[in-house]
Amino acid sequence: MKIVIVDDDYLVSEALKTILEANEELEVTAIGADGAEAITLYRKHRPDVLLMDIRMKEMSGLDAATVILDEFPDARILLLTTFSDDEYIVNALKIGAKGYILKQDYASIVPSLKAVYTGQTVFGNEVSSKIPGLLQSSKEFDYAALDINTRELEIIKLISDGLSNKEIAGKLFLSEGTVRNYLSAILDKLQLRDRTQVAVFYYQHL
């Protein structure tokens, strides 16, 4: 099984590589240090599983996972972090990550990789116990009812954060023209006039 590791702490990456390669079934084909590098390495190596940290400089693991899963819907991504933040868990579920485990739970890393490789979705015990409550309490506005897809909603959120088309294009690895096309579709679907109204609409429906 081929694994790519992405973590902004080099010592952690090397420790993980040592742990994984102690198992003869696992081969670490590359190591990266941030989300943008994760995307590049995934495209180059097409690993069986991408083992990736969430909180990283420049581009987070969640942002990178979103880009990778847009391009490779069958990608197996196991998120590894020291944080069990509720928002991270919900986002990991929404974008289609195959697992979310805590770094502290070293003994679960190899079994989790093998489970994800076979198509299972894996969440560590501490994370799993939170999921039912999080999903039950999630009452977000139903953008899908307005035909707004996941990528369009992502762009709506970035517009609401004050990012320009150029900044959004850079963050999502899209061309400015593609972002403009998405914005036009969003304005049409929501029957709004401009990006300012998009931001107002978003915050009104939080």
C-alpha positions, 0 to 999 in steps of 0.5 A: 500500500502506497502512502503519502504523508503531509504534515508541516512538522518535519519531525512528525512526518519522519516519525510517521514514516518510521512507524508506517514502514515498520509494517512491510505492507506499507510504503511511504512514497513521498512527504509534504509540508502543506496543503498545496504540496499535498495536492501536487504530491497526490497528482504525481503519486496517486497514493492508495491513502493520503495521510494528512494533518489538518492545521498547516501553514499556507493551506490547511488539510481540509482545503487541500482535501476539498481540492483533491476530492473535487479532482479525484472523487475516489481519493482516500484521505485520512486526516490526522490531527492533535485537535478534536474540534467539532467544526473540523469533524463536521467539515471532514464529514462533509467533504468526504474524507475517509477518516479523522483520527488523533495523532495521540492515538498512535496505535490506531494509525496503521489499522486506520490506514488499512481500513480506509484502503479497503473502503471503510470510513474511520474515526477514532473513538474520541471523534466517533462519540461526538458525531451523532450529536454534531450531525443532529445539531447541524441546522445549516441553511439548505443551499442545496434546495437552491441548487447551490453545489458544494463548490459554489457554497465554498466560493460564497463563504470566501466572498463573505470573508472578503476575498477577491476573485483573484484571491479565491482563484489562488486559494482554490487552484482555479482560474479567475475566469472559472471563479467569475463563471461560478459567481455568475451562476451563484448570482443567478441562482440566488437572484442577487445583484452583486458580490456584496449581496452574496455576503449579506445573504450568507450572513443572514442565513448563518 
